[in-house]
């Protein structure tokens, strides 16, 4: 059932993106809109960090594409009954994440049935994320995506992969994925932190070119999810 809901939303969003006025004159405009929903997790990490981030990204997408979006901040716990209503989940923060056995099983069901999770390490999330994702997919590992992967070229061109929005440990930015039956179901950016660039300008005081680069990269992720 969730796959059906996800596919309907994707069709609606892409219909709005590619649709022309002539086509819209013959049918009713779609009323559903794409939304990014943040994951509220346990373990002590600040899951609530930078609440303006996804709102600003959605507004950027609204201004620069024809994708219908709902630019509102919303969060959900993995155990919430409404989890399967949201095809795109976002997780970020600093420090530790823990998933109960029930949450791991539920997240697995969500992902293999059409859901998508984007995780941005705001610093210190890497170790606990990898540990907890083994509960979700015991037989899978994160693999680094090649720069040729479509997520880096879906809307804007990122020939060198994820942008380096924040320095962190001054290591090269990397993008990792977990795949199920050939579909990217979890995408994880490390030493990149584009979501900090999505936040309001006064929060991190990033240069404008860094913010625009990060927003473009976020738009790529959304476009990839909606078209694959």
C-alpha angles and dihedrals in degrees: 000000000000091000089055092050091047093049092049091052091048091051091049094049095045091043087057091046098050098027120115129208092254091058094045090054089067100047140035114269112253115259101200119089136197117257135182112222122199122225117236105208137178129238103081101279117133098252088168094061116140100358091187091064104087092035090058091045092052090049089051090052090048091052097044105036138030093245111129109235140178103219098200131122111247133163135192137189116231090240093053115118090230095059093104091056091071117070094187122052125184126202127184143142143105126287132357135018125186128184124193118226088256092051092048092052092046093048089050090053091047094051099043090049096058106287126130132210125198115193122190116191106223086186130303098023099104102085098046093042092055091047094050095043088060085065089054096044109015092177098046136078133198110260125196112248115233117241088247092065114121094240087072093052106030096109108346125027118251102173092176097046124240118016122247099240097159129023100226104158092349091248122140114275115254137191121209131186144194115211131203117194090340095310122116104238101165125034119187127188117202128187087002109080100184092167089070086061090054092059123097111290095246093055100071100001092227116176112265093246090055091050093049091047091051092048092050090051091051089050088054091055092051093046091049093051093048094049102041 
